[in-house]
Amino acid sequence: MAQFSGIDTKIELPNNLTKRVKTPLTFQALLAQVTTLAQAKGLAEPLSIHYIDLDGESVVIEDDTDLEMAYTCALTNDKRIKFCVVEPQQ
């Protein structure tokens, strides 16, 4: 997935904090970045990670295949992606 390393990547936490990050090339790397940011801000786990696709729909990311689809979507658009972190519903 090295072809995706040039994508402008952001992670948005539920409190509207957005952070630009180095593009994670695996789901485990993305999850590690999200977990670190969430813990630093005192957010509950488990968290889910979503992105908005070209149809404007929120799509969940749960594995490397989902992440690859997200990056493919970004490459066909404007080479940017924002991962939205969603807290569990109480």
PyMOL Python script that loads the backbone (N, CA, C, O; Angstrom):
from pymol import cmd

cmd.read_pdbstr("""\
ATOM      1  N   MET A   1       0.821  -1.208   0.000  1.00  0.00           N
ATOM      2  CA  MET A   1       0.000   0.000   0.000  1.00  0.00           C
ATOM      3  C   MET A   1       0.860   1.265   0.000  1.00  0.00           C
ATOM      4  O   MET A   1       0.375   2.349   0.325  1.00  0.00           O
ATOM      5  N   ALA A   2       2.114   1.126  -0.359  1.00  0.00           N
ATOM      6  CA  ALA A   2       3.013   2.278  -0.386  1.00  0.00           C
ATOM      7  C   ALA A   2       2.565   3.337  -1.382  1.00  0.00           C
ATOM      8  O   ALA A   2       2.940   4.502  -1.242  1.00  0.00           O
ATOM      9  N   GLN A   3       1.773   2.967  -2.383  1.00  0.00           N
ATOM     10  CA  GLN A   3       1.290   3.932  -3.366  1.00  0.00           C
ATOM     11  C   GLN A   3       0.374   4.981  -2.735  1.00  0.00           C
ATOM     12  O   GLN A   3       0.077   6.000  -3.358  1.00  0.00           O
ATOM     13  N   PHE A   4      -0.069   4.738  -1.511  1.00  0.00           N
ATOM     14  CA  PHE A   4      -0.973   5.666  -0.838  1.00  0.00           C
ATOM     15  C   PHE A   4      -0.248   6.635   0.089  1.00  0.00           C
ATOM     16  O   PHE A   4      -0.895   7.454   0.743  1.00  0.00           O
ATOM     17  N   SER A   5       1.077   6.561   0.160  1.00  0.00           N
ATOM     18  CA  SER A   5       1.819   7.366   1.129  1.00  0.00           C
ATOM     19  C   SER A   5       1.745   8.868   0.879  1.00  0.00           C
ATOM     20  O   SER A   5       2.035   9.645   1.788  1.00  0.00           O
ATOM     21  N   GLY A   6       1.366   9.306  -0.324  1.00  0.00           N
ATOM     22  CA  GLY A   6       1.288  10.731  -0.625  1.00  0.00           C
ATOM     23  C   GLY A   6      -0.059  11.376  -0.335  1.00  0.00           C
ATOM     24  O   GLY A   6      -0.267  12.545  -0.658  1.00  0.00           O
ATOM     25  N   ILE A   7      -0.963  10.636   0.262  1.00  0.00           N
ATOM     26  CA  ILE A   7      -2.298  11.176   0.553  1.00  0.00           C
ATOM     27  C   ILE A   7      -2.235  12.059   1.793  1.00  0.00           C
ATOM     28  O   ILE A   7      -1.626  11.685   2.796  1.00  0.00           O
ATOM     29  N   ASP A   8      -2.864  13.228   1.727  1.00  0.00           N
ATOM     30  CA  ASP A   8      -2.976  14.142   2.869  1.00  0.00           C
ATOM     31  C   ASP A   8      -3.995  13.529   3.826  1.00  0.00           C
ATOM     32  O   ASP A   8      -5.170  13.395   3.486  1.00  0.00           O
ATOM     33  N   THR A   9      -3.543  13.160   5.018  1.00  0.00           N
ATOM     34  CA  THR A   9      -4.368  12.392   5.943  1.00  0.00           C
ATOM     35  C   THR A   9      -4.599  13.146   7.246  1.00  0.00           C
ATOM     36  O   THR A   9      -3.670  13.691   7.843  1.00  0.00           O
ATOM     37  N   LYS A  10      -5.864  13.165   7.675  1.00  0.00           N
ATOM     38  CA  LYS A  10      -6.228  13.781   8.950  1.00  0.00           C
ATOM     39  C   LYS A  10      -7.063  12.799   9.758  1.00  0.00           C
ATOM     40  O   LYS A  10      -7.758  11.944   9.210  1.00  0.00           O
ATOM     41  N   ILE A  11      -6.975  12.946  11.080  1.00  0.00           N
ATOM     42  CA  ILE A  11      -7.824  12.198  11.998  1.00  0.00           C
ATOM     43  C   ILE A  11      -8.625  13.214  12.789  1.00  0.00           C
ATOM     44  O   ILE A  11      -8.067  14.133  13.389  1.00  0.00           O
ATOM     45  N   GLU A  12      -9.950  13.039  12.785  1.00  0.00           N
ATOM     46  CA  GLU A  12     -10.836  13.942  13.532  1.00  0.00           C
ATOM     47  C   GLU A  12     -11.458  13.178  14.693  1.00  0.00           C
ATOM     48  O   GLU A  12     -12.130  12.166  14.496  1.00  0.00           O
ATOM     49  N   LEU A  13     -11.227  13.674  15.901  1.00  0.00           N
ATOM     50  CA  LEU A  13     -11.799  13.071  17.100  1.00  0.00           C
ATOM     51  C   LEU A  13     -13.189  13.644  17.366  1.00  0.00           C
ATOM     52  O   LEU A  13     -13.544  14.685  16.814  1.00  0.00           O
ATOM     53  N   PRO A  14     -13.982  12.970  18.211  1.00  0.00           N
ATOM     54  CA  PRO A  14     -15.363  13.417  18.461  1.00  0.00           C
ATOM     55  C   PRO A  14     -15.495  14.848  18.999  1.00  0.00           C
ATOM     56  O   PRO A  14     -16.536  15.477  18.807  1.00  0.00           O
ATOM     57  N   ASN A  15     -14.472  15.367  19.663  1.00  0.00           N
ATOM     58  CA  ASN A  15     -14.544  16.727  20.208  1.00  0.00           C
ATOM     59  C   ASN A  15     -14.119  17.781  19.191  1.00  0.00           C
ATOM     60  O   ASN A  15     -13.769  18.902  19.558  1.00  0.00           O
ATOM     61  N   ASN A  16     -14.152  17.410  17.891  1.00  0.00           N
ATOM     62  CA  ASN A  16     -13.793  18.288  16.774  1.00  0.00           C
ATOM     63  C   ASN A  16     -12.322  18.668  16.733  1.00  0.00           C
ATOM     64  O   ASN A  16     -11.950  19.630  16.062  1.00  0.00           O
ATOM     65  N   LEU A  17     -11.489  17.930  17.437  1.00  0.00           N
ATOM     66  CA  LEU A  17     -10.041  18.100  17.323  1.00  0.00           C
ATOM     67  C   LEU A  17      -9.592  17.336  16.087  1.00  0.00           C
ATOM     68  O   LEU A  17      -9.840  16.137  15.964  1.00  0.00           O
ATOM     69  N   THR A  18      -8.931  18.035  15.172  1.00  0.00           N
ATOM     70  CA  THR A  18      -8.437  17.397  13.955  1.00  0.00           C
ATOM     71  C   THR A  18      -6.923  17.502  13.935  1.00  0.00           C
ATOM     72  O   THR A  18      -6.354  18.559  14.206  1.00  0.00           O
ATOM     73  N   LYS A  19      -6.281  16.387  13.609  1.00  0.00           N
ATOM     74  CA  LYS A  19      -4.825  16.344  13.584  1.00  0.00           C
ATOM     75  C   LYS A  19      -4.360  15.748  12.260  1.00  0.00           C
ATOM     76  O   LYS A  19      -4.841  14.696  11.840  1.00  0.00           O
ATOM     77  N   ARG A  20      -3.424  16.426  11.609  1.00  0.00           N
ATOM     78  CA  ARG A  20      -2.816  15.892  10.386  1.00  0.00           C
ATOM     79  C   ARG A  20      -1.752  14.881  10.807  1.00  0.00           C
ATOM     80  O   ARG A  20      -0.955  15.143  11.708  1.00  0.00           O
ATOM     81  N   VAL A  21      -1.749  13.728  10.148  1.00  0.00           N
ATOM     82  CA  VAL A  21      -0.836  12.648  10.512  1.00  0.00           C
ATOM     83  C   VAL A  21      -0.144  12.091   9.271  1.00  0.00           C
ATOM     84  O   VAL A  21      -0.605  12.286   8.146  1.00  0.00           O
ATOM     85  N   LYS A  22       0.964  11.399   9.494  1.00  0.00           N
ATOM     86  CA  LYS A  22       1.609  10.651   8.420  1.00  0.00           C
ATOM     87  C   LYS A  22       0.656   9.526   8.029  1.00  0.00           C
ATOM     88  O   LYS A  22       0.082   8.872   8.901  1.00  0.00           O
ATOM     89  N   THR A  23       0.484   9.298   6.754  1.00  0.00           N
ATOM     90  CA  THR A  23      -0.485   8.325   6.265  1.00  0.00           C
ATOM     91  C   THR A  23      -0.158   6.919   6.765  1.00  0.00           C
ATOM     92  O   THR A  23       0.885   6.362   6.422  1.00  0.00           O
ATOM     93  N   PRO A  24      -1.058   6.341   7.585  1.00  0.00           N
ATOM     94  CA  PRO A  24      -0.831   4.968   8.038  1.00  0.00           C
ATOM     95  C   PRO A  24      -1.092   3.998   6.887  1.00  0.00           C
ATOM     96  O   PRO A  24      -2.101   4.114   6.192  1.00  0.00           O
ATOM     97  N   LEU A  25      -0.191   3.051   6.688  1.00  0.00           N
ATOM     98  CA  LEU A  25      -0.301   2.156   5.544  1.00  0.00           C
ATOM     99  C   LEU A  25      -0.978   0.827   5.870  1.00  0.00           C
ATOM    100  O   LEU A  25      -1.199   0.005   4.981  1.00  0.00           O
ATOM    101  N   THR A  26      -1.309   0.617   7.156  1.00  0.00           N
ATOM    102  CA  THR A  26      -2.067  -0.573   7.549  1.00  0.00           C
ATOM    103  C   THR A  26      -3.167  -0.153   8.518  1.00  0.00           C
ATOM    104  O   THR A  26      -3.105   0.908   9.139  1.00  0.00           O
ATOM    105  N   PHE A  27      -4.167  -1.009   8.629  1.00  0.00           N
ATOM    106  CA  PHE A  27      -5.238  -0.723   9.579  1.00  0.00           C
ATOM    107  C   PHE A  27      -4.690  -0.692  11.000  1.00  0.00           C
ATOM    108  O   PHE A  27      -5.098   0.151  11.799  1.00  0.00           O
ATOM    109  N   GLN A  28      -3.778  -1.594  11.323  1.00  0.00           N
ATOM    110  CA  GLN A  28      -3.204  -1.618  12.672  1.00  0.00           C
ATOM    111  C   GLN A  28      -2.457  -0.317  12.984  1.00  0.00           C
ATOM    112  O   GLN A  28      -2.515   0.169  14.114  1.00  0.00           O
ATOM    113  N   ALA A  29      -1.765   0.243  12.006  1.00  0.00           N
ATOM    114  CA  ALA A  29      -1.069   1.519  12.205  1.00  0.00           C
ATOM    115  C   ALA A  29      -2.072   2.653  12.410  1.00  0.00           C
ATOM    116  O   ALA A  29      -1.865   3.520  13.259  1.00  0.00           O
ATOM    117  N   LEU A  30      -3.162   2.648  11.633  1.00  0.00           N
ATOM    118  CA  LEU A  30      -4.213   3.660  11.808  1.00  0.00           C
ATOM    119  C   LEU A  30      -4.841   3.527  13.186  1.00  0.00           C
ATOM    120  O   LEU A  30      -5.033   4.523  13.884  1.00  0.00           O
ATOM    121  N   LEU A  31      -5.159   2.305  13.578  1.00  0.00           N
ATOM    122  CA  LEU A  31      -5.778   2.070  14.880  1.00  0.00           C
ATOM    123  C   LEU A  31      -4.862   2.517  16.014  1.00  0.00           C
ATOM    124  O   LEU A  31      -5.331   3.076  17.006  1.00  0.00           O
ATOM    125  N   ALA A  32      -3.562   2.276  15.875  1.00  0.00           N
ATOM    126  CA  ALA A  32      -2.605   2.704  16.891  1.00  0.00           C
ATOM    127  C   ALA A  32      -2.572   4.228  17.004  1.00  0.00           C
ATOM    128  O   ALA A  32      -2.539   4.762  18.112  1.00  0.00           O
ATOM    129  N   GLN A  33      -2.582   4.937  15.864  1.00  0.00           N
ATOM    130  CA  GLN A  33      -2.598   6.405  15.890  1.00  0.00           C
ATOM    131  C   GLN A  33      -3.880   6.920  16.530  1.00  0.00           C
ATOM    132  O   GLN A  33      -3.843   7.828  17.360  1.00  0.00           O
ATOM    133  N   VAL A  34      -5.002   6.347  16.149  1.00  0.00           N
ATOM    134  CA  VAL A  34      -6.293   6.771  16.699  1.00  0.00           C
ATOM    135  C   VAL A  34      -6.345   6.507  18.202  1.00  0.00           C
ATOM    136  O   VAL A  34      -6.782   7.365  18.968  1.00  0.00           O
ATOM    137  N   THR A  35      -5.905   5.337  18.620  1.00  0.00           N
ATOM    138  CA  THR A  35      -5.932   4.984  20.044  1.00  0.00           C
ATOM    139  C   THR A  35      -5.066   5.924  20.863  1.00  0.00           C
ATOM    140  O   THR A  35      -5.470   6.366  21.939  1.00  0.00           O
ATOM    141  N   THR A  36      -3.874   6.232  20.360  1.00  0.00           N
ATOM    142  CA  THR A  36      -2.974   7.151  21.066  1.00  0.00           C
ATOM    143  C   THR A  36      -3.598   8.532  21.207  1.00  0.00           C
ATOM    144  O   THR A  36      -3.575   9.121  22.288  1.00  0.00           O
ATOM    145  N   LEU A  37      -4.157   9.049  20.116  1.00  0.00           N
ATOM    146  CA  LEU A  37      -4.807  10.366  20.174  1.00  0.00           C
ATOM    147  C   LEU A  37      -6.009  10.353  21.102  1.00  0.00           C
ATOM    148  O   LEU A  37      -6.195  11.281  21.889  1.00  0.00           O
ATOM    149  N   ALA A  38      -6.829   9.310  21.018  1.00  0.00           N
ATOM    150  CA  ALA A  38      -8.030   9.216  21.846  1.00  0.00           C
ATOM    151  C   ALA A  38      -7.684   9.132  23.325  1.00  0.00           C
ATOM    152  O   ALA A  38      -8.309   9.801  24.148  1.00  0.00           O
ATOM    153  N   GLN A  39      -6.704   8.324  23.664  1.00  0.00           N
ATOM    154  CA  GLN A  39      -6.297   8.204  25.059  1.00  0.00           C
ATOM    155  C   GLN A  39      -5.767   9.525  25.589  1.00  0.00           C
ATOM    156  O   GLN A  39      -6.028   9.877  26.740  1.00  0.00           O
ATOM    157  N   ALA A  40      -5.030  10.258  24.774  1.00  0.00           N
ATOM    158  CA  ALA A  40      -4.492  11.555  25.193  1.00  0.00           C
ATOM    159  C   ALA A  40      -5.607  12.556  25.478  1.00  0.00           C
ATOM    160  O   ALA A  40      -5.429  13.483  26.268  1.00  0.00           O
ATOM    161  N   LYS A  41      -6.758  12.366  24.830  1.00  0.00           N
ATOM    162  CA  LYS A  41      -7.891  13.275  25.021  1.00  0.00           C
ATOM    163  C   LYS A  41      -8.956  12.692  25.944  1.00  0.00           C
ATOM    164  O   LYS A  41     -10.019  13.290  26.109  1.00  0.00           O
ATOM    165  N   GLY A  42      -8.688  11.537  26.548  1.00  0.00           N
ATOM    166  CA  GLY A  42      -9.599  10.950  27.527  1.00  0.00           C
ATOM    167  C   GLY A  42     -10.867  10.359  26.931  1.00  0.00           C
ATOM    168  O   GLY A  42     -11.900  10.323  27.599  1.00  0.00           O
ATOM    169  N   LEU A  43     -10.811   9.899  25.701  1.00  0.00           N
ATOM    170  CA  LEU A  43     -11.989   9.319  25.066  1.00  0.00           C
ATOM    171  C   LEU A  43     -12.120   7.841  25.411  1.00  0.00           C
ATOM    172  O   LEU A  43     -11.131   7.141  25.625  1.00  0.00           O
ATOM    173  N   ALA A  44     -13.369   7.389  25.459  1.00  0.00           N
ATOM    174  CA  ALA A  44     -13.657   5.992  25.782  1.00  0.00           C
ATOM    175  C   ALA A  44     -13.328   5.089  24.602  1.00  0.00           C
ATOM    176  O   ALA A  44     -13.361   5.507  23.445  1.00  0.00           O
ATOM    177  N   GLU A  45     -13.013   3.854  24.921  1.00  0.00           N
ATOM    178  CA  GLU A  45     -12.821   2.841  23.879  1.00  0.00           C
ATOM    179  C   GLU A  45     -13.917   1.808  24.055  1.00  0.00           C
ATOM    180  O   GLU A  45     -14.456   1.719  25.158  1.00  0.00           O
ATOM    181  N   PRO A  46     -14.278   1.045  23.087  1.00  0.00           N
ATOM    182  CA  PRO A  46     -13.711   0.986  21.753  1.00  0.00           C
ATOM    183  C   PRO A  46     -14.223   2.123  20.879  1.00  0.00           C
ATOM    184  O   PRO A  46     -15.324   2.634  21.083  1.00  0.00           O
ATOM    185  N   LEU A  47     -13.428   2.500  19.930  1.00  0.00           N
ATOM    186  CA  LEU A  47     -13.766   3.557  18.990  1.00  0.00           C
ATOM    187  C   LEU A  47     -13.957   2.935  17.618  1.00  0.00           C
ATOM    188  O   LEU A  47     -13.371   1.895  17.320  1.00  0.00           O
ATOM    189  N   SER A  48     -14.765   3.557  16.788  1.00  0.00           N
ATOM    190  CA  SER A  48     -14.832   3.106  15.399  1.00  0.00           C
ATOM    191  C   SER A  48     -14.315   4.234  14.511  1.00  0.00           C
ATOM    192  O   SER A  48     -14.398   5.411  14.863  1.00  0.00           O
ATOM    193  N   ILE A  49     -13.781   3.850  13.356  1.00  0.00           N
ATOM    194  CA  ILE A  49     -13.163   4.793  12.438  1.00  0.00           C
ATOM    195  C   ILE A  49     -13.948   4.782  11.142  1.00  0.00           C
ATOM    196  O   ILE A  49     -14.225   3.724  10.578  1.00  0.00           O
ATOM    197  N   HIS A  50     -14.305   5.971  10.675  1.00  0.00           N
ATOM    198  CA  HIS A  50     -15.100   6.116   9.461  1.00  0.00           C
ATOM    199  C   HIS A  50     -14.432   7.121   8.532  1.00  0.00           C
ATOM    200  O   HIS A  50     -13.557   7.882   8.946  1.00  0.00           O
ATOM    201  N   TYR A  51     -14.855   7.115   7.278  1.00  0.00           N
ATOM    202  CA  TYR A  51     -14.505   8.163   6.326  1.00  0.00           C
ATOM    203  C   TYR A  51     -15.736   8.430   5.470  1.00  0.00           C
ATOM    204  O   TYR A  51     -16.659   7.617   5.438  1.00  0.00           O
ATOM    205  N   ILE A  52     -15.755   9.553   4.783  1.00  0.00           N
ATOM    206  CA  ILE A  52     -16.863   9.899   3.895  1.00  0.00           C
ATOM    207  C   ILE A  52     -16.445   9.537   2.477  1.00  0.00           C
ATOM    208  O   ILE A  52     -15.423  10.012   1.981  1.00  0.00           O
ATOM    209  N   ASP A  53     -17.247   8.685   1.822  1.00  0.00           N
ATOM    210  CA  ASP A  53     -16.890   8.243   0.468  1.00  0.00           C
ATOM    211  C   ASP A  53     -17.359   9.254  -0.580  1.00  0.00           C
ATOM    212  O   ASP A  53     -17.889  10.312  -0.240  1.00  0.00           O
ATOM    213  N   LEU A  54     -17.160   8.921  -1.841  1.00  0.00           N
ATOM    214  CA  LEU A  54     -17.501   9.838  -2.932  1.00  0.00           C
ATOM    215  C   LEU A  54     -19.000  10.086  -3.056  1.00  0.00           C
ATOM    216  O   LEU A  54     -19.414  11.061  -3.683  1.00  0.00           O
ATOM    217  N   ASP A  55     -19.823   9.213  -2.462  1.00  0.00           N
ATOM    218  CA  ASP A  55     -21.273   9.403  -2.464  1.00  0.00           C
ATOM    219  C   ASP A  55     -21.746  10.202  -1.256  1.00  0.00           C
ATOM    220  O   ASP A  55     -22.945  10.429  -1.093  1.00  0.00           O
ATOM    221  N   GLY A  56     -20.805  10.634  -0.400  1.00  0.00           N
ATOM    222  CA  GLY A  56     -21.158  11.401   0.791  1.00  0.00           C
ATOM    223  C   GLY A  56     -21.633  10.538   1.946  1.00  0.00           C
ATOM    224  O   GLY A  56     -22.230  11.043   2.897  1.00  0.00           O
ATOM    225  N   GLU A  57     -21.371   9.230   1.870  1.00  0.00           N
ATOM    226  CA  GLU A  57     -21.811   8.314   2.913  1.00  0.00           C
ATOM    227  C   GLU A  57     -20.664   7.986   3.864  1.00  0.00           C
ATOM    228  O   GLU A  57     -19.507   7.887   3.457  1.00  0.00           O
ATOM    229  N   SER A  58     -21.008   7.822   5.132  1.00  0.00           N
ATOM    230  CA  SER A  58     -20.029   7.444   6.134  1.00  0.00           C
ATOM    231  C   SER A  58     -19.773   5.942   6.033  1.00  0.00           C
ATOM    232  O   SER A  58     -20.701   5.136   6.105  1.00  0.00           O
ATOM    233  N   VAL A  59     -18.499   5.577   5.864  1.00  0.00           N
ATOM    234  CA  VAL A  59     -18.114   4.176   5.683  1.00  0.00           C
ATOM    235  C   VAL A  59     -17.160   3.782   6.807  1.00  0.00           C
ATOM    236  O   VAL A  59     -16.189   4.490   7.074  1.00  0.00           O
ATOM    237  N   VAL A  60     -17.431   2.663   7.462  1.00  0.00           N
ATOM    238  CA  VAL A  60     -16.595   2.201   8.569  1.00  0.00           C
ATOM    239  C   VAL A  60     -15.350   1.498   8.027  1.00  0.00           C
ATOM    240  O   VAL A  60     -15.387   0.847   6.983  1.00  0.00           O
ATOM    241  N   ILE A  61     -14.251   1.647   8.762  1.00  0.00           N
ATOM    242  CA  ILE A  61     -12.998   0.975   8.422  1.00  0.00           C
ATOM    243  C   ILE A  61     -12.701  -0.029   9.531  1.00  0.00           C
ATOM    244  O   ILE A  61     -12.584   0.337  10.701  1.00  0.00           O
ATOM    245  N   GLU A  62     -12.581  -1.316   9.144  1.00  0.00           N
ATOM    246  CA  GLU A  62     -12.356  -2.370  10.134  1.00  0.00           C
ATOM    247  C   GLU A  62     -11.149  -3.249   9.818  1.00  0.00           C
ATOM    248  O   GLU A  62     -10.763  -4.085  10.635  1.00  0.00           O
ATOM    249  N   ASP A  63     -10.551  -3.068   8.638  1.00  0.00           N
ATOM    250  CA  ASP A  63      -9.410  -3.911   8.276  1.00  0.00           C
ATOM    251  C   ASP A  63      -8.629  -3.253   7.141  1.00  0.00           C
ATOM    252  O   ASP A  63      -8.976  -2.164   6.683  1.00  0.00           O
ATOM    253  N   ASP A  64      -7.575  -3.927   6.697  1.00  0.00           N
ATOM    254  CA  ASP A  64      -6.719  -3.375   5.641  1.00  0.00           C
ATOM    255  C   ASP A  64      -7.469  -3.191   4.317  1.00  0.00           C
ATOM    256  O   ASP A  64      -7.181  -2.253   3.573  1.00  0.00           O
ATOM    257  N   THR A  65      -8.409  -4.058   4.021  1.00  0.00           N
ATOM    258  CA  THR A  65      -9.176  -3.934   2.782  1.00  0.00           C
ATOM    259  C   THR A  65     -10.015  -2.663   2.797  1.00  0.00           C
ATOM    260  O   THR A  65     -10.071  -1.941   1.802  1.00  0.00           O
ATOM    261  N   ASP A  66     -10.669  -2.386   3.926  1.00  0.00           N
ATOM    262  CA  ASP A  66     -11.449  -1.152   4.059  1.00  0.00           C
ATOM    263  C   ASP A  66     -10.552   0.071   3.917  1.00  0.00           C
ATOM    264  O   ASP A  66     -10.926   1.054   3.278  1.00  0.00           O
ATOM    265  N   LEU A  67      -9.363   0.006   4.518  1.00  0.00           N
ATOM    266  CA  LEU A  67      -8.422   1.124   4.450  1.00  0.00           C
ATOM    267  C   LEU A  67      -7.957   1.345   3.013  1.00  0.00           C
ATOM    268  O   LEU A  67      -7.853   2.486   2.562  1.00  0.00           O
ATOM    269  N   GLU A  68      -7.682   0.273   2.304  1.00  0.00           N
ATOM    270  CA  GLU A  68      -7.277   0.389   0.907  1.00  0.00           C
ATOM    271  C   GLU A  68      -8.385   1.034   0.069  1.00  0.00           C
ATOM    272  O   GLU A  68      -8.105   1.861  -0.798  1.00  0.00           O
ATOM    273  N   MET A  69      -9.631   0.659   0.324  1.00  0.00           N
ATOM    274  CA  MET A  69     -10.761   1.259  -0.392  1.00  0.00           C
ATOM    275  C   MET A  69     -10.871   2.760  -0.079  1.00  0.00           C
ATOM    276  O   MET A  69     -11.179   3.561  -0.962  1.00  0.00           O
ATOM    277  N   ALA A  70     -10.620   3.126   1.165  1.00  0.00           N
ATOM    278  CA  ALA A  70     -10.653   4.538   1.553  1.00  0.00           C
ATOM    279  C   ALA A  70      -9.591   5.331   0.798  1.00  0.00           C
ATOM    280  O   ALA A  70      -9.860   6.420   0.291  1.00  0.00           O
ATOM    281  N   TYR A  71      -8.382   4.776   0.728  1.00  0.00           N
ATOM    282  CA  TYR A  71      -7.300   5.455   0.031  1.00  0.00           C
ATOM    283  C   TYR A  71      -7.547   5.512  -1.472  1.00  0.00           C
ATOM    284  O   TYR A  71      -7.224   6.511  -2.115  1.00  0.00           O
ATOM    285  N   THR A  72      -8.105   4.470  -2.023  1.00  0.00           N
ATOM    286  CA  THR A  72      -8.449   4.478  -3.451  1.00  0.00           C
ATOM    287  C   THR A  72      -9.463   5.574  -3.736  1.00  0.00           C
ATOM    288  O   THR A  72      -9.365   6.269  -4.747  1.00  0.00           O
ATOM    289  N   CYS A  73     -10.432   5.728  -2.848  1.00  0.00           N
ATOM    290  CA  CYS A  73     -11.426   6.798  -2.963  1.00  0.00           C
ATOM    291  C   CYS A  73     -10.731   8.165  -2.937  1.00  0.00           C
ATOM    292  O   CYS A  73     -11.060   9.045  -3.733  1.00  0.00           O
ATOM    293  N   ALA A  74      -9.776   8.338  -2.027  1.00  0.00           N
ATOM    294  CA  ALA A  74      -9.053   9.606  -1.920  1.00  0.00           C
ATOM    295  C   ALA A  74      -8.240   9.888  -3.178  1.00  0.00           C
ATOM    296  O   ALA A  74      -8.192  11.026  -3.645  1.00  0.00           O
ATOM    297  N   LEU A  75      -7.603   8.861  -3.727  1.00  0.00           N
ATOM    298  CA  LEU A  75      -6.790   9.050  -4.931  1.00  0.00           C
ATOM    299  C   LEU A  75      -7.631   9.442  -6.138  1.00  0.00           C
ATOM    300  O   LEU A  75      -7.166  10.196  -6.993  1.00  0.00           O
ATOM    301  N   THR A  76      -8.854   8.946  -6.220  1.00  0.00           N
ATOM    302  CA  THR A  76      -9.710   9.282  -7.357  1.00  0.00           C
ATOM    303  C   THR A  76     -10.376  10.636  -7.173  1.00  0.00           C
ATOM    304  O   THR A  76     -11.011  11.142  -8.097  1.00  0.00           O
ATOM    305  N   ASN A  77     -10.243  11.220  -6.008  1.00  0.00           N
ATOM    306  CA  ASN A  77     -10.847  12.518  -5.732  1.00  0.00           C
ATOM    307  C   ASN A  77      -9.747  13.586  -5.647  1.00  0.00           C
ATOM    308  O   ASN A  77      -9.218  14.002  -6.678  1.00  0.00           O
ATOM    309  N   ASP A  78      -9.402  14.026  -4.461  1.00  0.00           N
ATOM    310  CA  ASP A  78      -8.453  15.135  -4.307  1.00  0.00           C
ATOM    311  C   ASP A  78      -7.196  14.774  -3.508  1.00  0.00           C
ATOM    312  O   ASP A  78      -6.469  15.659  -3.057  1.00  0.00           O
ATOM    313  N   LYS A  79      -6.948  13.489  -3.336  1.00  0.00           N
ATOM    314  CA  LYS A  79      -5.767  12.980  -2.628  1.00  0.00           C
ATOM    315  C   LYS A  79      -5.731  13.425  -1.171  1.00  0.00           C
ATOM    316  O   LYS A  79      -4.664  13.628  -0.592  1.00  0.00           O
ATOM    317  N   ARG A  80      -6.924  13.572  -0.591  1.00  0.00           N
ATOM    318  CA  ARG A  80      -7.050  13.898   0.830  1.00  0.00           C
ATOM    319  C   ARG A  80      -8.072  12.970   1.446  1.00  0.00           C
ATOM    320  O   ARG A  80      -9.029  12.548   0.796  1.00  0.00           O
ATOM    321  N   ILE A  81      -7.847  12.654   2.742  1.00  0.00           N
ATOM    322  CA  ILE A  81      -8.834  11.851   3.456  1.00  0.00           C
ATOM    323  C   ILE A  81      -8.851  12.278   4.917  1.00  0.00           C
ATOM    324  O   ILE A  81      -7.820  12.604   5.505  1.00  0.00           O
ATOM    325  N   LYS A  82     -10.042  12.265   5.478  1.00  0.00           N
ATOM    326  CA  LYS A  82     -10.186  12.534   6.904  1.00  0.00           C
ATOM    327  C   LYS A  82     -10.876  11.337   7.534  1.00  0.00           C
ATOM    328  O   LYS A  82     -11.985  10.963   7.151  1.00  0.00           O
ATOM    329  N   PHE A  83     -10.198  10.742   8.508  1.00  0.00           N
ATOM    330  CA  PHE A  83     -10.779   9.647   9.260  1.00  0.00           C
ATOM    331  C   PHE A  83     -11.505  10.229  10.459  1.00  0.00           C
ATOM    332  O   PHE A  83     -10.913  10.966  11.247  1.00  0.00           O
ATOM    333  N   CYS A  84     -12.769   9.908  10.604  1.00  0.00           N
ATOM    334  CA  CYS A  84     -13.595  10.407  11.702  1.00  0.00           C
ATOM    335  C   CYS A  84     -13.709   9.309  12.753  1.00  0.00           C
ATOM    336  O   CYS A  84     -14.132   8.191  12.461  1.00  0.00           O
ATOM    337  N   VAL A  85     -13.327   9.647  13.968  1.00  0.00           N
ATOM    338  CA  VAL A  85     -13.374   8.697  15.078  1.00  0.00           C
ATOM    339  C   VAL A  85     -14.708   8.866  15.797  1.00  0.00           C
ATOM    340  O   VAL A  85     -15.096   9.976  16.163  1.00  0.00           O
ATOM    341  N   VAL A  86     -15.399   7.748  15.991  1.00  0.00           N
ATOM    342  CA  VAL A  86     -16.725   7.777  16.601  1.00  0.00           C
ATOM    343  C   VAL A  86     -16.663   7.005  17.921  1.00  0.00           C
ATOM    344  O   VAL A  86     -16.184   5.872  17.969  1.00  0.00           O
ATOM    345  N   GLU A  87     -17.155   7.639  18.994  1.00  0.00           N
ATOM    346  CA  GLU A  87     -17.198   6.987  20.301  1.00  0.00           C
ATOM    347  C   GLU A  87     -18.359   5.997  20.340  1.00  0.00           C
ATOM    348  O   GLU A  87     -19.338   6.152  19.609  1.00  0.00           O
ATOM    349  N   PRO A  88     -18.249   4.981  21.193  1.00  0.00           N
ATOM    350  CA  PRO A  88     -19.361   4.046  21.313  1.00  0.00           C
ATOM    351  C   PRO A  88     -20.592   4.739  21.885  1.00  0.00           C
ATOM    352  O   PRO A  88     -20.488   5.667  22.686  1.00  0.00           O
ATOM    353  N   GLN A  89     -21.751   4.271  21.459  1.00  0.00           N
ATOM    354  CA  GLN A  89     -22.996   4.847  21.972  1.00  0.00           C
ATOM    355  C   GLN A  89     -23.247   4.318  23.369  1.00  0.00           C
ATOM    356  O   GLN A  89     -23.108   3.122  23.627  1.00  0.00           O
ATOM    357  N   GLN A  90     -23.611   5.197  24.248  1.00  0.00           N
ATOM    358  CA  GLN A  90     -23.858   4.817  25.659  1.00  0.00           C
ATOM    359  C   GLN A  90     -25.208   4.191  25.833  1.00  0.00           C
ATOM    360  O   GLN A  90     -25.575   3.815  26.946  1.00  0.00           O
TER     361      GLN A  90
END
""", "prot")
cmd.dss("prot")
cmd.show_as("cartoon", "prot")
cmd.util.cbc("prot")
cmd.orient("prot")
